[in-house]
Amino acid sequence: MKRAIVFVTLLMLAACDDPRDSGVFPREEMQMVDLGALVTEDLPVRVWGKQLADFGFNRPNQFEDIAAFEPTYVVDSYYTLFNHGGPHVDAPNHTGSPENKGIDAFPLSAFVGDARVLDASHLPQGSAVPVELVKSAGFNPGEIAILYTGYIPPAPDGYPVYSVLEPAAARYLANLPVRAFATDSLSVDSIRYYERRAAEGSTEYKELLPIHHAFLMSDILVFEQLKNVGKLTNYENMFFVGVPLNIANGNGMIVRPVVFVD
């Protein structure tokens, strides 16, 4: 644990002008909660469900080992990954326009910071989390806002049902502003809402994907499909670390987020 604290401390020293700006900042006695998932070839389907996966993409993750056995065992691998299947971060160029910022345009400090959790798991799946409930959580400017909805992936042939913020709640958090927004839901926007508005003829980014728009157009990164978020609801002091690979102009990337808690 001590080595992990030292590593995160060095990360923050490199990332922030003044690491003392963090109110929680990891301490040796803090424990870690893993919000990541085991990355498997079928991870996208396990999270999205086969029906939606077949609609949006049809290439599974692929792991290919390149091995040499003479004169001793050495193995390297090629990994083909769907970058929005499993816990991941969205960059602004994921939606709206390819001209928006990619992952590599953000400093390390954008991916780490003090965190606070709103437990909305008591709402029925498919709900829009109201702005009044979000305000009651007491999020502060500069915090990473984490929403726990209790998302359960669909049955193999089912269609995902999940809760999202109502647009006014997303705008409220963006205007604080929070440092990043994270959720265990499949997406921060409702796919059914997107489909309905598209069928009505809407082509405007702000109308089709209002939650992505509210955060990403304010340079607030979005983390989706996090695991184990329910384990955080009893903690007050939390520090989130969700640093992705620094992909050139990347629109998103799988991460293994951890939260330090006490």
Secondary structure, 3 states (H helix, E strand, C coil): CHHHHHHHHHHHHHHCCCHHHCCCCCCCCCEEEECCCCCCCCHHHHHHCHHHHHHHCCCCCEEEEEEECCCCCEEEEEEECCCCCCCEEECHHHCCCCCCCCHHHCCHHHHEEEEEEEECCCCCCCCEECHHHHHHCCCCCCCEEEEECCCCCCCCCCCCCCCEECHHHHHHHHHCCCCEEEECCCCCCCHHHHHHHHHCCCCCHHHHCHHHHHHHCCCCEEEECCCCHHHHCCCCCEEEECCCCCCCCCCEEECCCEEEEC
